[in-house]
Amino acid sequence: MLGAAPRMHSAYHLAEQTVEVPGSTSATETVFGLAESLAVTLRRRETLETRVAVLLGPTLSRRS
């Protein structure tokens, strides 16, 4: 920011600062926990889908 007005220079530095919002760590942990839970649920669903397809496969092929 060479040659910029002094007020622009200070505004540039303010844009680089970070702020820790109270509770954001808890929110992050909650989101990651939910994501892990969803991943487990999806894996269980895929396993169940495979098992059901194996069990019903002969039944479904006879109807066709």
CORDA-V968383 format. One record per backbone hydrogen bond with DSSP energy under -1.0 kcal/mol. CO is the residue of the C=O (numbers start at 0). NH is the residue of the N-H. Records with the same first field share a line. If there is no record, write none. Layout:
CO = NH / NH
This chain:
0 = 3
4 = 8
5 = 9
6 = 10
7 = 11
8 = 12
9 = 13
10 = 14
13 = 16
20 = 23
22 = 26
23 = 27
24 = 28
25 = 29
26 = 30
27 = 31
28 = 32
29 = 33
30 = 34
31 = 35
32 = 36
33 = 37
34 = 38
35 = 39
36 = 40
37 = 41
38 = 42
39 = 43
40 = 44
41 = 45
42 = 46
43 = 47
44 = 48
45 = 49
46 = 50
47 = 51
48 = 52
49 = 53
50 = 54
51 = 55
52 = 56
55 = 59
56 = 60
57 = 61
58 = 62
